[in-house]
């Protein structure tokens, strides 16, 4: 999932920056140190995949981990300007900007919140996420029709069989940043996820 990222010529900048006016593909980007408020009204909607991951020590653990949480980022939180644009778009509020500094864009988060715009939170349950993958349970009449075919520009469907049952066109081969159905049209019937890298599932026919 290739995205533009600032790579050189860093310098301290004026803190009075309106990142919403900075284009995603502009010649100049910003890495910011901010305070973010995560409103309580968003917690139910965002609970499956909160925005703005942070290092925290989980309960009963001695070691910090990179976690997605619904806590406000009330310490000095470092974030790439495109990520904060995404956070503001989905309802987080910016409390204070401080000096500029680094972080990274996660395309899969954009995809998840796009799905929430299409379905109620009860209809779109996130079962599992990893570095570059998402497993959903969707409650709808036809996910292939309502999600993939309707938003075909968001998907690489080049791996589907030519005569696939869903009549999905084979397009967007290996275009960076697009989502891809790893089972290429085979319906997942069962899923068990314990933790990162520890999961299993069945598809139609009982295959695992």
VOPAGU-2260 file (C-alpha; in pm, 1 decimal, decimal comma):
REM VOPAGU-2260
SITE   aa  ch    i         X         Y         Z
SITE  UNK   A    0       0,0       0,0       0,0
SITE  UNK   A    1     227,9     273,4    -128,9
SITE  UNK   A    2     160,7     633,0     -22,0
SITE  UNK   A    3     360,9     958,5     -41,1
SITE  UNK   A    4     564,5    1031,0     273,5
SITE  UNK   A    5     787,4    1323,9     364,9
SITE  UNK   A    6    1150,7    1210,0     337,4
SITE  UNK   A    7    1390,3    1505,6     361,7
SITE  UNK   A    8    1449,7    1875,8     402,7
SITE  UNK   A    9    1298,4    1879,1     752,8
SITE  UNK   A   10    1285,4    2204,2     946,7
SITE  UNK   A   11    1090,3    2349,2    1238,9
SITE  UNK   A   12     778,6    2534,4    1131,1
SITE  UNK   A   13     516,7    2781,7    1248,6
SITE  UNK   A   14     259,9    2603,6    1469,6
SITE  UNK   A   15     -30,9    2791,0    1309,5
SITE  UNK   A   16     -98,7    2528,6    1041,3
SITE  UNK   A   17    -438,9    2435,6     897,7
SITE  UNK   A   18    -365,2    2083,8     773,2
SITE  UNK   A   19    -707,8    2055,2     611,9
SITE  UNK   A   20    -585,2    2294,6     343,1
SITE  UNK   A   21    -262,6    2099,9     270,8
SITE  UNK   A   22    -306,8    1866,4     -31,0
SITE  UNK   A   23    -230,0    1497,5      21,8
SITE  UNK   A   24       9,7    1497,3    -274,1
SITE  UNK   A   25     162,0    1839,9    -208,8
SITE  UNK   A   26     532,4    1918,6    -237,0
SITE  UNK   A   27     548,4    1996,8     137,1
SITE  UNK   A   28     411,6    1776,8     417,2
SITE  UNK   A   29     401,3    1811,9     795,4
SITE  UNK   A   30     474,8    1592,7    1094,4
SITE  UNK   A   31     300,0    1736,3    1397,1
SITE  UNK   A   32     301,6    1713,4    1773,3
SITE  UNK   A   33     -59,7    1753,8    1888,7
SITE  UNK   A   34    -320,8    1697,4    2156,3
SITE  UNK   A   35    -631,0    1511,6    2033,0
SITE  UNK   A   36    -968,9    1467,3    2199,7
SITE  UNK   A   37   -1158,7    1141,2    2134,3
SITE  UNK   A   38   -1524,1    1233,4    2204,5
SITE  UNK   A   39   -1731,4     981,4    2402,9
SITE  UNK   A   40   -2000,3    1004,8    2135,6
SITE  UNK   A   41   -1768,6     825,4    1889,2
SITE  UNK   A   42   -1670,1     532,8    2111,0
SITE  UNK   A   43   -1944,7     290,3    2003,7
SITE  UNK   A   44   -1894,3     373,4    1636,5
SITE  UNK   A   45   -1512,5     344,4    1645,0
SITE  UNK   A   46   -1472,1      62,2    1898,3
SITE  UNK   A   47   -1365,4    -202,8    1645,4
SITE  UNK   A   48   -1078,8      -2,0    1498,4
SITE  UNK   A   49   -1003,2     326,8    1678,8
SITE  UNK   A   50    -800,9     594,0    1504,8
SITE  UNK   A   51    -451,3     709,4    1606,6
SITE  UNK   A   52    -263,0     412,7    1752,3
SITE  UNK   A   53     -32,8     474,0    2048,3
SITE  UNK   A   54     215,6     290,3    2267,3
SITE  UNK   A   55      56,1     184,6    2596,8
SITE  UNK   A   56     121,6     -86,1    2852,7
SITE  UNK   A   57    -177,3    -327,0    2858,3
SITE  UNK   A   58    -324,7    -438,7    3192,5
SITE  UNK   A   59    -120,1    -713,1    3362,9
SITE  UNK   A   60     173,5    -652,2    3128,5
SITE  UNK   A   61     513,8    -495,7    3187,0
SITE  UNK   A   62     581,5    -410,3    2825,1
SITE  UNK   A   63     429,9    -135,4    2611,1
SITE  UNK   A   64     263,9    -231,6    2283,1
SITE  UNK   A   65     132,5     -38,9    1985,0
SITE  UNK   A   66    -240,8     -28,7    2054,3
SITE  UNK   A   67    -553,2     126,4    1905,0
SITE  UNK   A   68    -746,6     286,5    2190,6
SITE  UNK   A   69   -1035,7     523,9    2247,0
SITE  UNK   A   70    -834,6     735,9    2488,8
SITE  UNK   A   71    -779,8    1101,7    2410,1
SITE  UNK   A   72    -419,2    1171,0    2313,4
SITE  UNK   A   73    -360,5    1417,2    2593,9
SITE  UNK   A   74      15,3    1379,0    2591,2
SITE  UNK   A   75     234,9    1510,1    2310,0
SITE  UNK   A   76     117,5    1286,6    2026,1
SITE  UNK   A   77     326,6    1276,0    1707,5
SITE  UNK   A   78     133,2    1228,1    1385,4
SITE  UNK   A   79     169,8    1271,1    1007,9
SITE  UNK   A   80     -53,2    1546,0     866,7
SITE  UNK   A   81    -252,1    1308,6     644,0
SITE  UNK   A   82    -338,2    1094,5     945,3
SITE  UNK   A   83    -465,3    1391,7    1141,9
SITE  UNK   A   84    -677,7    1499,3     845,0
SITE  UNK   A   85    -830,7    1152,0     853,6
SITE  UNK   A   86    -890,1    1174,3    1230,2
SITE  UNK   A   87   -1055,2    1516,8    1205,2
SITE  UNK   A   88   -1271,7    1397,8     917,0
SITE  UNK   A   89   -1408,3    1118,7    1136,8
SITE  UNK   A   90   -1487,7    1335,0    1437,0
SITE  UNK   A   91   -1180,0    1369,7    1658,5
SITE  UNK   A   92   -1109,5    1721,6    1775,9
SITE  UNK   A   93    -775,3    1895,6    1771,3
SITE  UNK   A   94    -695,4    2062,5    2102,1
SITE  UNK   A   95    -345,3    2211,5    2060,8
SITE  UNK   A   96     -83,4    2212,4    1788,8
SITE  UNK   A   97     276,1    2218,1    1899,3
SITE  UNK   A   98     597,2    2194,8    1693,8
SITE  UNK   A   99     639,1    1974,0    1389,4
SITE  UNK   A  100     807,8    1627,1    1391,7
SITE  UNK   A  101     678,9    1177,3    1215,1
SITE  UNK   A  102     432,1     888,1    1152,0
SITE  UNK   A  103     258,3     685,5     879,3
SITE  UNK   A  104     -55,8     649,3     671,5
SITE  UNK   A  105    -264,6     334,0     704,8
SITE  UNK   A  106    -482,9     280,8     401,8
SITE  UNK   A  107    -679,9       0,1     565,9
SITE  UNK   A  108    -819,3     242,1     828,3
SITE  UNK   A  109    -958,0     457,3     547,6
SITE  UNK   A  110   -1122,5     146,0     405,0
SITE  UNK   A  111   -1277,1      52,0     740,8
SITE  UNK   A  112   -1431,5     393,9     794,9
SITE  UNK   A  113   -1554,4     396,2     436,6
SITE  UNK   A  114   -1736,0      71,8     519,6
SITE  UNK   A  115   -1893,8     233,6     826,7
SITE  UNK   A  116   -2032,6     501,6     597,8
SITE  UNK   A  117   -2206,5     228,0     395,4
SITE  UNK   A  118   -2335,3      14,0     683,8
SITE  UNK   A  119   -2455,1      63,5    1039,5
SITE  UNK   A  120   -2192,1     -27,8    1298,4
SITE  UNK   A  121   -2403,3    -331,1    1397,7
SITE  UNK   A  122   -2394,1    -451,8    1035,3
SITE  UNK   A  123   -2018,2    -417,5     989,0
SITE  UNK   A  124   -1827,1    -605,6    1258,1
SITE  UNK   A  125   -1448,5    -610,8    1243,2
SITE  UNK   A  126   -1336,1    -960,1    1346,8
SITE  UNK   A  127    -961,2    -928,6    1296,7
SITE  UNK   A  128    -695,4    -692,2    1172,9
SITE  UNK   A  129    -325,7    -731,3    1103,2
SITE  UNK   A  130     -55,6    -517,9     941,7
SITE  UNK   A  131    -229,1    -505,8     604,9
SITE  UNK   A  132    -550,6    -707,0     635,9
SITE  UNK   A  133    -906,5    -684,2     766,4
SITE  UNK   A  134   -1166,5    -957,3     827,7
SITE  UNK   A  135   -1527,4    -835,7     842,9
SITE  UNK   A  136   -1860,2    -990,0     929,1
SITE  UNK   A  137   -2110,4    -804,6     710,6
SITE  UNK   A  138   -2485,5    -822,0     744,8
SITE  UNK   A  139   -2624,4    -741,6     401,5
SITE  UNK   A  140   -2800,3    -906,9     110,1
SITE  UNK   A  141   -2499,3    -939,9    -119,3
SITE  UNK   A  142   -2153,8    -812,7     -16,9
SITE  UNK   A  143   -2013,2    -863,7    -365,9
SITE  UNK   A  144   -2284,3    -647,1    -518,4
SITE  UNK   A  145   -2312,3    -387,4    -241,0
SITE  UNK   A  146   -1941,6    -348,6    -163,8
SITE  UNK   A  147   -1704,7    -472,5    -434,5
SITE  UNK   A  148   -1899,0    -408,4    -754,5
SITE  UNK   A  149   -2038,6     -80,5    -624,4
SITE  UNK   A  150   -1690,4      45,9    -528,1
SITE  UNK   A  151   -1482,5    -144,3    -784,1
SITE  UNK   A  152   -1222,4     135,8    -796,6
SITE  UNK   A  153   -1126,4      50,9    -436,2
SITE  UNK   A  154   -1046,4    -316,1    -510,1
SITE  UNK   A  155    -792,4    -527,6    -696,2
SITE  UNK   A  156   -1011,7    -807,8    -833,3
SITE  UNK   A  157    -759,0    -944,9   -1081,7
SITE  UNK   A  158    -731,4   -1277,8    -895,3
SITE  UNK   A  159   -1095,2   -1380,0    -934,8
SITE  UNK   A  160   -1175,3   -1664,4   -1177,2
SITE  UNK   A  161   -1283,7   -1532,7   -1516,2
SITE  UNK   A  162   -1616,7   -1716,1   -1484,8
SITE  UNK   A  163   -1672,0   -1623,7   -1118,5
SITE  UNK   A  164   -2021,3   -1672,2    -979,9
SITE  UNK   A  165   -2050,6   -1307,1    -878,7
SITE  UNK   A  166   -1968,8   -1162,3   -1223,4
SITE  UNK   A  167   -1692,6    -950,5   -1070,6
SITE  UNK   A  168   -1483,8    -780,1   -1343,4
SITE  UNK   A  169   -1109,8    -856,2   -1331,5
SITE  UNK   A  170    -954,0    -510,8   -1288,4
SITE  UNK   A  171    -692,8    -298,9   -1105,3
SITE  UNK   A  172    -415,9    -558,9   -1097,4
SITE  UNK   A  173    -142,4    -476,0    -842,7
SITE  UNK   A  174    -242,1    -109,8    -805,7
SITE  UNK   A  175     -89,4      12,9    -475,7
SITE  UNK   A  176    -331,5     110,7    -201,5
SITE  UNK   A  177    -629,5    -100,4    -311,5
SITE  UNK   A  178    -797,4    -371,6    -106,7
SITE  UNK   A  179    -806,3    -731,5    -223,4
SITE  UNK   A  180   -1022,9   -1031,3    -134,3
SITE  UNK   A  181    -762,0   -1300,2     -65,3
SITE  UNK   A  182   -1017,6   -1578,8    -119,7
SITE  UNK   A  183   -1120,5   -1436,8    -458,6
SITE  UNK   A  184   -1491,9   -1504,8    -422,9
SITE  UNK   A  185   -1492,7   -1810,7    -196,0
SITE  UNK   A  186   -1735,0   -1748,7      90,0
SITE  UNK   A  187   -1592,1   -1763,6     441,3
SITE  UNK   A  188   -1829,0   -1960,2     666,9
SITE  UNK   A  189   -1635,0   -1977,9     996,7
SITE  UNK   A  190   -1365,2   -1767,8    1159,7
SITE  UNK   A  191   -1169,2   -1796,0    1486,3
SITE  UNK   A  192    -916,0   -1527,4    1581,8
SITE  UNK   A  193    -718,4   -1548,3    1904,8
SITE  UNK   A  194    -449,6   -1283,4    1860,4
SITE  UNK   A  195    -216,9   -1141,2    1597,3
SITE  UNK   A  196     -99,8   -1415,0    1358,1
SITE  UNK   A  197    -316,4   -1674,5    1537,4
SITE  UNK   A  198    -637,8   -1729,2    1345,1
SITE  UNK   A  199    -809,9   -1986,2    1124,8
SITE  UNK   A  200   -1116,7   -1996,4     904,3
SITE  UNK   A  201   -1324,9   -2218,1     678,6
SITE  UNK   A  202   -1461,9   -2143,1     334,7
SITE  UNK   A  203   -1746,6   -2311,0     150,0
SITE  UNK   A  204   -1687,1   -2683,3     121,6
SITE  UNK   A  205   -1522,3   -2703,5     463,7
SITE  UNK   A  206   -1171,2   -2611,9     342,9
SITE  UNK   A  207    -946,6   -2431,8     589,5
